[in-house]
Amino acid sequence: MRYAAIDIGSNAVRLLIADVTKHSTTASFKKNTLIRVPLRLGDDAFQKQLISPKKADELVKTMSAFKNLIDVYKVDDYMACATSAMREATNGQEIVKRIKKEAGITLEIVHGEREANIIYASHIEQDIDNTKNYLYIDVGGGSTELSLFSSGSLFASQSFNIGTIRMLDNQDKDETWNEMKQFILDHTRKLKNVSGIGTGGNINKLYKLSDEKEGSPLSLSKLKALYNNLNSYSLKDRINILGLNPDRADVIIPACEIYLTVMKWADIKNIYVPSVGMVDGIIQTLIEKNA
């Protein structure tokens, strides 16, 4: 079986095509092709609450290209999800209809809680140690999804309108930060030794920059050192000297700030980085749907 996942985020749009292998009672998948297009829809959505005609055209063209690839790869099933930017754009549903008509892609704008459900659908916490307590932290361009697990079971989950593009555009609000802090304190104060699980493109990049051995957690102190080092460079130097992509070089700083803040509030000393994201969760959701 071959499935495809499309994630329309606030910073980038991704297509993952994955090959699924079924076992006796479970199924696993191997990434075949991953394409990322940095459309940055959040710049429009968070400041104007509208996706501009130019960005809408670019998104439709991207979806048309993705549909062609889905057809060429002979994909058995696909799922396309749009998150924070499209949620807030007043013309989001209009663009959904246009994508269906012009690109032949059925797109779902998912609310924050469903986004969180999809992200942790891969159940990475079970592969680490399901007897421990974990806080999933997924940082995107427009929102941060937090999910708490204890003994392998989810017991609290919430989405907050705090994200990297939103912060760069000064569209994050103090009351939202306070709400997130209260959620963390309310749900972690009775838990001992909470570890973090970080997902999203920025934490994946930070983990690569850390040179940690695969499977080892990233410590809070090392993440702070990474942040201080990155912040010591100008945006231009983060691109030219450190070799970061232009659309990663700016957002990685606020992403660091979000992860560090959440880890501090939750008293997390180490964060595991399994290098999965929304598209991986979508593939797993398709596996469970077609089981």
C-alpha positions in Angstrom: 0.0 0.0 0.0 1.1 3.6 -0.6 -0.3 6.6 1.1 0.2 10.3 0.8 0.0 13.1 3.4 -0.4 16.8 2.8 0.2 19.3 5.6 -0.6 22.9 4.8 1.1 24.7 7.7 1.6 28.4 8.5 5.2 28.3 7.4 5.5 25.6 4.8 3.4 23.1 2.8 4.5 19.4 2.8 3.8 16.3 0.8 4.9 12.9 2.2 4.5 9.8 0.1 5.0 6.6 2.2 5.1 2.9 1.5 3.1 0.9 4.0 4.0 -2.7 5.1 1.4 -4.7 6.9 2.4 -7.2 9.6 0.2 -9.8 11.3 -1.3 -7.3 13.7 0.3 -4.0 12.9 1.6 -1.9 10.0 4.6 0.3 9.5 5.6 2.8 6.9 8.8 3.9 5.1 9.1 7.4 3.8 9.4 7.3 0.0 9.3 11.0 -1.0 9.1 14.2 1.0 8.6 17.6 -0.6 8.5 20.9 1.3 7.4 24.3 -0.2 7.9 27.4 2.0 4.7 29.3 1.2 4.5 31.1 4.6 0.7 31.5 4.6 0.8 32.7 8.2 2.2 36.1 7.2 -1.2 36.9 5.5 -3.5 35.0 7.9 -2.2 36.3 11.2 -1.9 40.0 10.2 -4.8 40.4 7.8 -7.0 37.3 8.6 -7.0 36.7 4.9 -4.9 34.7 2.4 -3.9 37.1 -0.3 -4.7 36.3 -4.0 -1.0 35.8 -4.7 -0.5 33.3 -1.9 -3.8 31.6 -2.8 -2.6 31.2 -6.4 0.7 29.7 -5.2 -1.1 27.3 -2.9 -3.4 26.1 -5.7 -0.4 25.6 -8.0 1.3 23.6 -5.2 -1.7 21.4 -4.7 -2.0 20.8 -8.4 1.7 19.7 -8.4 1.1 17.4 -5.4 -2.0 15.9 -7.1 0.1 15.1 -10.2 2.8 13.4 -8.0 0.1 11.5 -6.1 -1.2 10.1 -9.4 2.2 9.3 -10.8 3.2 7.5 -7.6 -0.1 5.5 -7.8 -1.1 6.4 -4.2 -3.9 4.2 -2.8 -5.2 6.8 -0.4 -4.3 10.3 0.8 -5.3 12.9 3.4 -4.8 16.7 3.2 -5.0 18.9 6.2 -4.6 22.6 6.7 -3.9 24.1 10.2 -3.6 27.4 11.9 -3.2 29.8 9.0 -6.1 28.5 7.0 -8.2 28.2 10.3 -7.8 32.0 10.8 -8.2 33.1 7.2 -11.7 34.4 6.5 -11.4 33.1 3.0 -10.1 29.6 4.1 -13.2 27.7 3.0 -13.3 29.6 -0.3 -9.7 28.4 -1.0 -10.7 24.8 0.0 -13.4 24.8 -2.7 -11.0 26.3 -5.2 -8.4 23.6 -4.5 -11.0 20.9 -4.9 -12.1 22.4 -8.2 -8.8 23.3 -9.8 -6.4 20.7 -8.2 -8.7 17.8 -7.5 -7.5 17.7 -3.8 -10.0 17.3 -1.0 -8.7 19.4 1.8 -9.8 19.5 5.5 -9.1 22.6 7.7 -8.6 20.9 11.1 -9.2 22.5 14.5 -6.5 22.6 17.1 -7.5 19.5 19.0 -7.8 17.4 15.9 -4.4 18.7 14.9 -3.0 17.5 18.2 -4.7 14.1 17.8 -3.1 13.6 14.3 0.4 14.7 15.5 0.5 12.1 18.3 -1.2 9.4 16.2 2.3 7.8 15.7 2.4 7.1 19.4 6.1 7.8 19.7 5.9 7.8 23.5 5.3 4.0 23.4 8.6 3.5 21.7 10.5 5.3 24.4 9.1 4.1 27.8 5.4 4.0 28.3 5.7 3.7 32.1 7.0 7.3 32.2 5.3 10.8 31.9 5.7 12.7 28.7 4.7 16.1 27.4 4.3 16.2 23.6 5.4 19.7 22.3 4.6 20.4 18.7 5.6 23.9 17.6 4.3 25.2 14.3 4.1 28.5 12.5 0.8 29.5 14.0 0.1 27.2 17.0 1.7 25.0 19.6 0.0 21.7 20.5 0.6 20.2 23.9 -0.4 16.6 24.9 0.3 14.9 28.2 0.8 11.2 28.6 1.1 9.2 31.8 1.8 5.4 31.7 1.2 5.4 28.0 -2.2 7.0 28.1 -3.2 10.5 27.0 -4.9 12.5 29.7 -4.8 16.1 28.6 -4.3 17.9 25.2 -4.7 21.5 24.1 -3.8 23.8 21.2 -2.6 27.3 21.7 -2.3 30.2 19.3 1.5 30.6 19.8 3.7 29.9 16.9 6.9 31.0 15.2 5.3 33.0 12.3 2.8 34.5 14.8 5.7 35.6 17.0 7.8 37.1 14.2 4.7 39.1 13.2 4.1 40.2 16.8 0.7 38.5 16.8 1.1 36.3 19.9 -0.8 37.6 22.9 0.2 37.7 26.6 -3.1 36.1 27.6 -2.4 33.1 25.4 1.0 32.6 26.9 -0.6 32.8 30.4 -3.3 30.3 29.4 -0.6 27.9 28.1 1.4 28.3 31.4 -1.6 27.6 33.5 -2.5 24.5 31.4 1.1 23.2 31.9 1.1 23.9 35.7 -2.3 22.4 36.2 -1.5 19.1 34.5 2.2 18.6 35.5 2.3 19.6 39.2 1.3 16.1 40.3 3.6 14.3 37.9 7.2 13.4 38.6 10.1 13.4 36.2 8.2 14.6 33.1 10.2 14.2 29.8 9.5 16.1 26.7 8.8 14.8 23.2 9.5 17.5 20.6 8.0 17.4 17.1 8.2 19.9 14.2 10.7 21.1 11.7 12.5 23.4 14.0 13.2 21.0 16.8 14.3 18.4 14.2 16.8 21.0 12.9 18.0 21.9 16.4 18.5 18.2 17.2 20.7 17.9 14.1 22.7 20.9 15.1 23.2 19.5 18.5 25.2 16.4 17.2 23.4 14.2 19.8 23.5 10.5 19.2 20.3 9.3 17.5 17.8 8.2 20.1 19.4 10.2 22.9 17.4 13.1 24.4 18.4 16.8 24.0 19.0 18.3 27.4 17.6 21.7 28.5 21.1 23.1 29.0 22.2 22.0 25.5 19.1 23.5 24.0 19.8 26.8 25.8 23.4 26.7 24.5 22.1 26.1 21.0 19.7 29.1 21.3 22.4 31.4 22.6 24.7 30.4 19.8 22.1 30.8 17.1 20.9 34.1 18.6 24.5 35.5 18.5 24.4 35.4 14.7 22.5 37.8 12.5 19.8 36.4 10.3 22.1 36.9 7.3 24.9 35.0 9.0 22.6 32.2 10.1 21.9 31.7 6.4 25.4 32.3 5.0 27.7 30.9 7.7 25.5 28.3 9.5 23.9 27.2 6.2 20.2 27.4 7.4 17.5 27.8 4.7 16.1 31.4 4.6 12.7 30.2 5.8 14.3 28.3 8.7 16.9 30.9 9.8 14.3 33.3 11.2 11.7 31.0 12.7 14.2 28.8 14.5 14.8 31.6 17.1 11.1 31.9 18.3 10.8 28.1 18.1 13.7 27.8 20.6 12.0 30.3 22.8 8.7 28.3 22.8 10.4 25.0 23.6 12.6 26.5 26.3 9.6 28.2 27.9 7.4 25.1 27.9 10.2 22.9 29.3 10.9 25.5 32.1 7.2 25.6 33.1 6.9 21.8 33.0 10.2 21.3 34.8 11.5 19.2 31.9 15.2 18.5 31.8 15.3 16.4 28.6 13.4 16.3 25.4 13.3 13.4 22.9 13.2 14.3 19.2 11.9 11.4 17.1 12.0 13.4 13.8 8.3 13.1 13.1 5.6 15.6 12.4 2.1 16.3 11.1 2.7 14.3 7.9 3.8 11.2 9.8 0.7 11.4 12.0 -1.5 11.7 8.8 0.1 8.6 7.4 -0.6 6.7 10.6 -4.2 8.0 10.7 -4.6 6.6 7.1 -3.2 3.3 8.3 -5.7 3.1 11.1 -8.5 4.2 8.8 -7.8 1.5 6.3 -7.0 -1.3 8.8 
